Amino acid sequence: MTLEATHDGNYVDDGATCSDQVDGMISENVEVSGDVVNLSTLGRYTISYNCKDSAGNAADTAIRIVYVRQTSCPTCSITGDGTITREASFPYYDQGAACTDLLEGSVHARDDTNPVNVERTGEYSVTYRAINSIGLWNDDSTCRYGKQTYTRTVVVIDTLKPVITLKYSDAATLYSKKSNQFSNQHTTSGSNPNPNDHPLSVNNKNPADSYSHTWMAESAQTSSVNGWVVGAIGSAVTGLALLGYSMRKTSVATSVPV
């Protein structure tokens, strides 16, 4: 007989019967010897059965051969979700799978098929396999409970917007005509450079002065300054008129005799 190896339960022999022409059924006289069957250990076990009648006549020895074999294959459980989504160009670290064998317990899970390429969008399948000590894989067609496959689906997508970065040459310099200050990538924080000392100055003149157009910031500043000046003049004139009127009224009031 062939039994499946397992850690659960013990071997229970089916026994034997013995009968004699004179004594009748004498199964109680059956003696069992041989190997002790261990269901946790693969192998071949031999069990012998002997019997004698009341006259001391011995029956021919009966033999039972017990094979303990492992035909069950490892089973796996995928760690995490069966389908996951990842952003392109970011590292992908697979969570793997946990696999066990009925007889050996925990066995190593191998992701023999892991084609995930985060530099290319698309759908990828990560397949996990496990093998036990006698060479049975989870996807063998000879598995006791049938062939089992374990696969995770990884979807690589691209949802990030592109980024535009403006380039400036080493000589790129911005000048302000109003403040007579400038800044460029060579100027350090807290410094107060003289534009006439800048290597781009020509004949001690600011090169920006040669441009005929006005920067938007300067135009806005000029407009706001002009408006402020006009408003200030108007306010001043109005204030002087009110002051004079107030003084006239006061002088009249103080000239009345008491």
PyMOL commands that set and color helices and strands:
alter all, ss='L'
color gray80, all
select helices_A, chain A and resi 27-29+195-197+207-210+216-254
alter helices_A, ss='H'
color red, helices_A
select strands_A, chain A and resi 2-4+19-20+24-25+31-34+43-50+62-69+75-78+83-87+97-101+105-107+109-113+122-130+150-157+173-176+181-184
alter strands_A, ss='S'
color yellow, strands_A
deselect
rebuild
show_as cartoon
